[in-house]
Amino acid sequence: MRLSEYTDYTLRVLMYCAAHRERLVTIGELAEQHGVSKNHLMKVVNALAHQGLLETTRGRGGGLRLLAEPESIRIGDVVRATETDFRLVECFDAATNACTLSPSCRLKHLFNGALAGYFSALDGATLADMTQGLPAATAGKSSRSPTGRTLPAVVAAPTSRRSARPGRSA
């Protein structure tokens, strides 16, 4: 699964605002900091303001600030609000499913469980957890967030091990 750029920008805006709670942040500052178009950020900021997560002030001396407490913003909720499609496979959508294996296939249940685990991990973390100086978690071990909750274990992605064929250079 891959998150959209919109979700990525949304998380960046929220994290930056949470890290700079003492002042107003400008769209220009965000654009420069993250190398993102002001137009893209305007859409993100507008949506976050409508959701009640950001307060915006127009005009000279204006900007935006986090309206909700970082501890109350779950990363899973942000991802659900910004992503449009969590159908990992065709059979997740009964209206368009044409797979002949569906009646007896167990793959859908495996992917459904994986998706539930994905959101369980995201729901276990808040914006505060992502913005306060946490030490890097050791692979396979849980760590504590600044709010005292246990964060999900960090698991390294499998790496591809290609063995060189005899007679070929790697």
Residue, then its C-alpha position, 0 to 999 in steps of 0.5 A: m500500500r502506498l499513501s497519496e502525496y495528499t496524505d503525505y502533505t497533510l501529515r507534514v503540515l500537521m507535524y510542522c504545526a505541532a512542532h511550532r505551536e508557539r507561533l503562526v506558521t505560513i503557507g510559504e514557510l511550509a512550502e519552502q520547508h518541504g519543497v511543496s507547491k503553495n497551491h497543493l498546501m492551500k488545499v491541504v490547509n483548507a481541508l484541515a481547517h474544515q475538519g477543525l484541526l487547524e485555525t487559519t488567520r488571513g491577511r498580513g501577519g496571518g498564518l495557521r496553527l494547530l487547533a486540536e491538541p497533538e495528543s488527540i490527533r490519531i494518525g489513523d484518523v488522519v490517513r482515513a480522512t485523506e485516503t480515498d481507496f483502501r481496496l487492496v484487491e478487487c474482491f474488497d469491492a463487491a460492486t466491481n468484483a469479478c474474481t472467480l476465486s472469491p467464493s473460496c479464496r482466503l486471500k481476501h481475509l489475509f489482506n483484510g487482517a493486514l489492513a486491520g493491523y495497519f490501522s491498528a498501528l496507525d491508531g496507536a500513534t498520535l501527532a504528539d508521538m510523531t513530533q516529540g523527540l522519541p529515540a529510534a525504536t529498536a526493530g521488533k521492540s515496542s517503545r513508549s510514547p511521550t503520552g505513556r502509550t506503548l507504540p507498535a513494534v517497528v519491523a524492518a521490511p524484508t530485503s531482497r537477497r539475490s544470489a549471483r549465478p555461477g559465471r556471472s558477476a554481481 
